[in-house]
Amino acid sequence: MKRLLALLIGCSCLKAKSIVTDELVDKFAIIESNYNHEAVGDGGKALGAWQMHKAAVYESVTNLYRRTGTDLRGRYFDFTFNMKFMKEPVISRMLAKEYMCILEKQFTTLKVKVTPIKLYMAWNMGFSGAKNYDFNINSYALDGKRTSILKRANYILSR
């Protein structure tokens, strides 16, 4: 079942100009947690290798259900947000990839050319947060901590 679900998700992002690849999904996990599925961040609000928050997971699950009719809600989530699934490698990877596709679509809607670092910036800060800085990792308005996170991310993404 998990493999079929992963295949459905993998096919969901396939479009001519999508930058969301398995390699990019892996790089996000490296940036966020050094691919540690047991990682906990943001005071317990972000879990797993991709450090996803409840809102991102919910949006991914809902979007997946709308697009594919695959009902993860009853099968994997009780929507009191059972956080243990964010530490489960197959499910968390699938939801991370789905959320990356959602973010990529938001760039398309704005007619902004998406790049891996812009996508990561939206992942890390939220789409509207990154938009406030014009998706520019060199913005002088960014604080020092955020700048270092984005520079490290840019280094990993460029390899």
C-alpha positions in Angstrom: 0.0 0.0 0.0 2.8 2.4 0.9 4.6 1.8 -2.4 1.4 2.4 -4.4 0.8 5.6 -2.5 4.4 6.7 -3.1 4.0 5.9 -6.8 0.8 8.0 -6.9 2.6 10.9 -5.2 5.6 10.6 -7.5 3.4 10.9 -10.5 1.5 13.8 -9.1 4.3 16.3 -9.6 5.1 15.1 -13.1 4.7 18.1 -15.4 7.0 19.4 -18.1 8.7 22.1 -16.0 8.6 20.7 -12.4 11.8 21.1 -10.4 10.5 18.8 -7.7 12.6 15.6 -8.0 13.5 12.8 -5.6 17.0 14.3 -5.4 15.6 17.7 -4.4 13.3 16.1 -1.8 16.4 14.4 -0.3 18.4 17.6 -0.2 15.6 19.3 1.7 15.8 16.6 4.3 19.6 17.0 4.5 19.2 20.8 5.0 16.5 20.5 7.6 17.8 17.6 9.8 20.7 15.9 8.2 18.1 13.3 7.2 17.2 12.5 10.8 13.7 11.0 10.9 13.7 11.4 14.7 14.5 15.2 14.6 12.3 17.6 16.6 12.5 21.3 16.0 10.7 24.6 16.7 9.9 23.6 20.2 8.2 20.4 19.2 6.2 21.9 16.4 8.3 20.5 13.5 9.1 16.8 13.3 11.0 14.3 11.2 13.6 14.6 8.5 11.8 17.4 6.7 10.8 19.3 9.8 7.2 19.8 8.7 4.7 21.7 10.7 1.0 20.7 11.2 -0.3 23.2 8.7 2.0 22.0 5.9 1.1 18.3 6.6 -2.6 19.1 6.7 -2.4 21.0 3.4 -0.4 18.1 1.8 -2.9 15.5 2.9 -5.9 17.6 1.8 -4.3 18.4 -1.6 -3.5 14.7 -2.1 -7.0 13.7 -1.3 -8.5 16.3 -3.7 -6.2 15.3 -6.6 -6.0 11.5 -6.3 -9.0 10.5 -4.1 -6.5 8.7 -1.9 -7.9 9.0 1.6 -5.0 9.3 3.9 -7.1 11.1 6.4 -8.8 8.0 7.8 -6.0 5.6 7.0 -2.9 7.4 8.4 -4.1 10.5 10.2 -6.6 11.0 12.9 -6.3 14.8 12.5 -5.8 15.5 16.1 -2.5 15.4 14.2 -0.8 12.2 15.1 2.8 13.4 15.0 4.3 9.9 14.9 3.7 9.8 11.2 6.1 12.7 10.6 8.8 10.4 11.8 7.8 7.5 9.5 10.1 7.6 6.5 7.7 6.7 3.6 4.8 8.8 4.7 6.8 11.9 5.7 8.7 11.8 2.4 5.5 11.5 0.4 4.0 14.4 2.3 7.1 16.5 1.9 7.2 16.0 -1.8 3.5 16.9 -2.0 4.1 20.1 -0.1 7.0 21.0 -2.3 4.7 20.6 -5.3 2.1 22.8 -3.6 4.7 25.5 -3.1 6.0 25.2 -6.7 2.4 25.7 -7.9 2.2 28.9 -5.9 5.3 30.2 -7.7 3.6 29.4 -11.0 0.5 31.3 -10.0 2.6 34.4 -9.3 4.5 33.9 -12.5 7.8 33.8 -10.6 10.5 31.5 -11.9 11.0 28.8 -9.3 14.5 27.7 -8.4 15.6 25.2 -5.8 16.7 27.9 -3.4 13.6 30.0 -3.8 11.5 26.8 -3.2 13.6 26.1 -0.1 13.2 29.7 1.1 9.4 29.3 0.8 9.6 25.9 2.6 11.7 27.4 5.5 9.9 30.8 5.9 6.5 30.0 4.5 5.5 31.2 1.0 4.3 34.6 2.1 7.3 35.1 4.4 9.7 34.4 1.5 7.7 36.6 -0.8 8.1 39.5 1.6 11.9 39.3 0.8 11.2 38.8 -2.9 12.6 35.3 -2.6 16.0 36.8 -2.4 18.4 35.0 -0.1 20.7 38.0 -0.2 18.1 40.5 1.1 19.6 42.9 3.6 16.4 42.7 5.6 17.0 39.1 6.6 18.4 38.6 10.0 21.8 36.9 10.5 20.5 33.5 11.6 18.1 33.3 8.6 20.8 34.4 6.2 23.2 31.6 7.4 20.5 29.0 7.1 19.7 30.1 3.6 23.4 30.2 2.6 24.0 26.7 3.9 20.9 25.6 2.0 22.1 27.2 -1.1 25.4 25.4 -0.8 23.7 22.0 -0.3 21.3 22.6 -3.2 24.1 23.6 -5.6 26.0 20.3 -5.1 
